[in-house]
Structures are given as C-alpha cells and as structure tokens.
Amino acid sequence: MPAKDSVTGTILIATLLCVVCSLAVSAAAVALRPYQLANEVLDQQKNILDAAGLPTDEFGKPASQLSKKEIDNLYTWVSEQMVDLDTGEFNEEMDPADFDLVESATDPTLSTEIVPDPYDPGEDRRPNTMKVYFVRRGGEGPIRQVVLPIYGKGLWGTLYGYLALKSDLETIQGITFYQHKETPGLGGEVDNPSWKEQWNGLKLYNENGEPAAQVAKGPAPETDPYSVDGLSGATITSRGVTALVQYWASDQGYGPFLKKLGAKIKQESTAGETAAASKPGNSTKKVGA
C-alpha cells in the first residue's frame, strides 16, 4: 500500500473518489429517471390543457396553479389518436403512447422531407404520422377542441408547442410552447400569458382557405382577425412562430386531416339535428293544416 502523501497514493485516492462519485451519480440518474419522465408528461399535459383553455374555463386559473389531481381529472377529457398527415386519416395501428415526436422527425423511415415552399418552418423533416388530441366535456360527446402538436425554428433552436382549435377547426383557441431556447425577455415572451391570450379567437385561415394566422410586425391592428402583436426585439422569433403555425395549418401539415375531420363533424351535426327533429313532439305543423 503506497503512502497517503505519495504521488501514487494521491492518484489512487483521487481515482477511487472519481469511481465512487461516478457510481453515485449514475445510480441517482437511473433512480430519478422515472420521476423525470413523469414530470415531462405532466408538463406536456398542462400545456395541452392550457392551449385548450380548460383550466381557465373550469377553475379560473392556468394549469400551473392546479394540483396534480386536478390535472389528472381534467385530462380525462382528452383523448389521443394517431393521424397520417399525407392522407388525413386516422392510423389505428400505431399506439399513441409509443409515439416520440423528435425520434420520428429525425428517422428517415418515419418522416418526410419538408419542402420549404410556400411555408417554411425552418426544419428539415416532419413525421409521417402525428399524435393529435381531442377535447370532449367529461371525455364524451361532441368535440370541443382539437389540439395539434407544432414545431419550428426560432432564433436559437426549435420551438415545440401545441395549437388548439375550436370545434369549427378554423378558429384558434390557444397556443403554448413547452420547449424552446429563445432569449428571456425577448423571444422568450412566447411564454407570456398576456401574449398567448391574444391568440384566442384568431382566425387560422383567410377567406380563400389559406393559412393566415400570424405574428404582426409591431402591434396588431385591432380589426385584423389574423394577427397578434409582434414580440418586441424578437423579429426572428416572431417570424418563426408565424412560419411554423402557417406550415402546420397548410396541406403539408394538418390540412388534409382538418378538412376530413371538418366534414365528419358537419355530417355528425347534421345527423344529430335530423334525429332531434324526427322525435315525437318536434314536428312542425304546416300553416293552415
């Protein structure tokens, strides 16, 4: 055994400390991983609920101020399904629980190259299938909102978020970003509740059916149904948000799905009205009969 104050002894002790510390850190990382994953899921659930406006509607406060139990109960209103972006059809073979957006977007076998014309989100690829969320009161009945995962380049990296649409699929309910690298106080204002509130009621498409929702250059005109205020000092982030929202609303993104879902909702609504009118006591007598 070398002397403690010798060079060899010092190196040996330092090595042992490094090994012990490494093992401790590794063990802690493994032990804490399930909690980290659970927190990530909880954070995404909060963002989905906030985009849909449920916490404010039901509790009068954002999801960040709700207990986990309240979040769990409210999230029972949400169902998840996989959608093929090219066809707009549901993919019943894929389990939504197994879907990983980042992994799918970077795997050439699971994704499609993005053609930046006319809409450029600043990304190279997008998944062939995406997980979408449907909000129904109590988890049943007609669709109240549809929540769509969205992503695209900002100034310093990719912004990941959710865009919620009202049941007409043309009016925005809300928008949230759960991960980004934008500068605090500038592009980071995408997290500002006051700015996010401006998206509620915004029209996603113009009269020609083209994606039109955008972040304005400076203050948005009060009469403009498509624009929210620009982010002061964050021109590139503002452009990035506009680009990613319009891309995902286009036929390259969720366009085919939203068109088919809109037709289905209209058909179900018409069928429901017909059934209600045919019930005894609902018939209207002709004048003079």
ABEGO torsion letter per residue (X at the ends): XBBAABAAAAAAAAAAAAAAAAAAAAAAAAAAAAAAAAAAAAAAAAAAAAAAGAAAAAAGBBAAABBAAAAAAAAAABBBBBBBAAAGBBBAABBAAABBAAAAAABAAABBBBBBOABBAGBABBBABBBBBBBBBGGBEBBABBBBBBBEBBAAEBBBBBBBBBAAGABBABBBBABBABBBGBAAAAABAAAAAAABGBBABBAAGBBABBBBBEBBBAABAABBBBBBGBAAAAAAAAAAAAAAABAABAAAAAAAAAAAAAAAAAAAAAAAAABBGABBBBBGX
